[in-house]
Amino acid sequence: MTQVASRPADASGVFRLDGSLPVNRLGYGAMQLTGPGVWGPPKDPEEAVRVLRRAVELGVNFIDTADSYGPFVSEKLIRKALHPYPADLVIATKGGLSRPGPGDWRPLGRPEYLRQQTELSLTHLGVERIDLYQLHRIDPQVPLADQIGELRLMQQEGKIRHIGLSEVTVSQIREARKIADITSVQNLYNLANRQAEDVLDYAERENLGFIPWFPMATGQLARPGGPLDTLAKTYDASPSQLALAWLLHRSPVMLPIPGTSSVSHVEENTRAAQITLSDAEFQALGKAV
């Protein structure tokens, strides 16, 4: 068995965050390792541990989480499953959303809150420095300079290695970059929803990692007889695998993080890295929306 066959994520290629921190481009998003409404523990915590360990076995070395997933449930499961961490594993987390209850998300970007949440994430993950810390949402009630400035201060203190943003516009990225170095952007983006195309184009021009959340949404494209379903049969693949392959083809800065709470699904998702679309197939899928 070849290494790529046993570690399919290796086939996704490598992106270097900030030009220095290498990750395989197909990662894993840990939001689904929680209870309903992204609240509380998962129904099967041991399966969650198995999912994380299997993802790493398959070559995934970029895991994305957030303090608000649970809250803190996801981060604690990552530590339980993988600590002490492999030398090449990059764990990204996020702060800036408060959780009053299940399904409830509210931006909270006061500097003292961001510092508190960073300190808690350091403890829950069991690390001295967070590789990539992302502002989960910009709080419109707090000056951006105060939010990014606090992250930059913690970066200078050695608690954060790289800073990222989530759900932002190009103008917001530009404003943030006047305050601190920004390494990545995480926006909603998938084959069926490309409203963040301008943000992706900007990220590609500036060599910022682009982390599409909800990457496998396919909508009507995957309907029986639809373009995604038809091409998937040609590849002997699932529509979701093809949607991930499309993302990987779209840009060299693309870092999809499909999430799941099932070992079989993490295996299926990771095999998407081994699918290479032709330019014609990529264009055909893109035009089908």
N, C-alpha and C positions, 0 to 999 in steps of 0.2 A: 504494500500500500504506500503510495507516495505521500509526502508531507501535506500537499494540498488536498489530497483525498481525505486525510485524517484531520486536517486543520483547514477547512474550506475558507474560513475568514481571511487566511493569508492571500487568497486569490483576489481579494478586493483591492489590493494595492495599499500603499502607505501614504499617509499625509502627515506632515510635520507641523504640529501646532506651534505657531510663532516661529516657524522655520527650524525648530530645535527639538521638539518633543514628538517622537514618531508614534503613530497609532495605525492599526489596520483600519481601513475606511469603513468597513461594516462593523458596527458596534452593537451594544445592547442597551436598551432603555428599561429602567427598573421600576417604572411607575406601577406596573400591573402586579407587583409583588406585595400588594396590600389588599385590604378588604373592600367591600362595596363602597362606592363614592370616594375611592382612594383614601379610605379612613380605616384605621385599625389594622389588626394582623390579617394575613391571608387565611383562607379556609384551610390550606394545607401548607404550613410553614416548612415542613421537611422537603416538599416538592419545590418550594421556592429556593431552598438551599441547593437542591440538585440542579435546578435550572442554571443558577449562577456558576456552579462548578462546571457544568457541561459546556456552557458558553465559553469559558476560558479554555477548556480542553479543545474546543473547536477552533481556537485561534483568535477569539475575541479578546482584545486587550484595551478596549475603550468602553467603559461602563458609565452611563449617565443616570444620575438620580437627583433628588432634591430633598431638602429638609421637610418640605410640606407633604411628601408622599408618606402618609401614615397618620399624623406627622412622625417623622424619624424612623418609621418601621422599615422602610426600604434601606436606609443607611445601616441600620443595625443588622439586617439580614446579610448585607454585603460583607460586613465585618465577620459575622458568624461563619459565613460560607468560605471566605477567601483569605482572611487574615491568618498568618502573615502573608502579605500580598506578593505575587510574582513580581520580579524586578521590572518587567516591561508593562505592568498593568497601570493604566491611567484611569483614575476615577474622577469624574466631573460631578459636581453637585451644584445646587442652586439655592439662593435665599432671596427673600423679598415678597413672599406671599404668605399671609397669615391664614389660618384655618379655623374659623369659628365652629365648623361642624362638617359632616359628610357632604361632599359636593359643593362646598362653599369655599371660594378662593378670593382673597382681598389683598390688593397691593399694599405693602407696608415697607417703606424704604427709609425710615428714620435711621440715621447713622448708628445710634445705640442698639437698635433692633438688629441691623445687619451684622454688627459686631457680635452681639449675643448669639445669633444663629450660626455664625461662622465658628465661634468657639464650641458650640454644641455639636456641629457637624464634625469638627476635628476630633472631638471625644467619641462620638458615635461611630465614626469610621475607623478610629484608632490610628490616626496619622498625625504627624507634626506639621505637615503642610499639605494643602489641597492643590492638586495639580491644575485644575481648572475650576474656578468659582464664577458662576454666572448670576447676574442680577435677573431674577426670575421674571419680574415685571418692573417697569419704571413706575414709581409712585408719583402720580401727577400732583400730589399735595406737598411734595418735598423737592427742593431744587436738585436737578440732576447732578450738579457739581458736588452737593453734599453726599449723594448716594455713591457715585463713582469715586469721589474723593476718599470716602471711608474704605472702600475696597482697595484703592491704591495705597492707603496708609497701612492696611494689613498686609498688602503685598510687600511693602518696604520692611515690615516687621518679620517677614519670612513665613507668614501663615498661609499665604496664597501665592502660587507660582504664576498662573496666568488668569486673566480676567475675561469673561465673556458676557454677552447680552442675550436676552430672549424676548421675542415678539417686539421688534423694533422696526422703525423706518430707517431709510438711508440717512435722512437728516439727523435722526437721533444718534445713529452710529457715529456720524461725523462730529457731532457735539461731544459725545463721550470720549472720542479719540483726542480731543483737545485737552482732556483732563488726565487720561491714562492710556497706556497701550491696551488695545482690545485685540484679543486673539481669535475669538469665534463669535458666531451669531446663531441663535436657535429660533427658527420661525416655523410656523405651520407651512408645510409644502409637501405635495405629493403629485402623482400623475394626474389626479382629477382636480386638484386645487393648486393653481400656480400663481396666486395673487401676490406672492412674495418674490416674483421673478426679478424685480428690480433690485431687491436686497441680495438675492443670489448673484446677480451679475456684478454688483458692487463687491461682494465678498470675493468673487473670483478675480476681479481686477486687483484687489488689494491683498490677495492670498490669505484671507481669513477663512478659517474652517466654517462651513455652513452645515448645521445640524438640523435636518428636517424632522420636526415632530409630527406624529401621525403619518408615518411614511408609507404605509401600505394601503391607504384608502384608495379604492378603485371605482366605487360607485357603479354606474351602469356599464362601464367598460368591461366588467367581469361577467355580465349577464351571459347566459348560454347562447352561443353563436356570435357574441360580441367580439371586438377586435382583440381584447386581452385574452379572452377564453380561447379563441381560435389559435393565436400564436403560442399560448401556453401549451396546448396539445402538441404543437409542432416540436416544442422543446421538451416534452414530457415533464412539464413543470406546472406549478400552481400559479394562478393569477397573481397572488401575493409575491411569489418569488420573482415573477416577471416585473412587477411594479418596483421591486427593490433593484433589480438589474437595470431598469430604466433610469432610476436615480443615480446609480453608480456611473452609468454612461454619460449622464447629463453634464457633470462637471468634476474636475479633479479635486475640488475643495469640498465635495459632497461627503458627508459623514452620516449615513442613515443609522438610526438606533432603534430597530424594530424591537418591540417589547412583547413578552408573553409570560404566562405563569405555568407553561407546560414544557417539559423536556422535549417531547416530540416536535413541538412547534419551534423551539429554538434551533433544533437540528434542521428543520425544513427551511427556516428563515436564513440560516447561515449558509446553506447550500446555494442560495441565490448569488453569492459572490462568484460562483463557478460558471454562471451564465454570461456569455458575451454576445450582446446584441450587435447586429450589423447596423451601420449608419441608416440604412433604408428602413429596417425594423424599428429603430429608435424614432425616426421621423414619422413613420406611420402611426405608431402608438401615440406620439405627441399630438398629431393632427386629429386623432379620433375623438378627442375631448370636445 
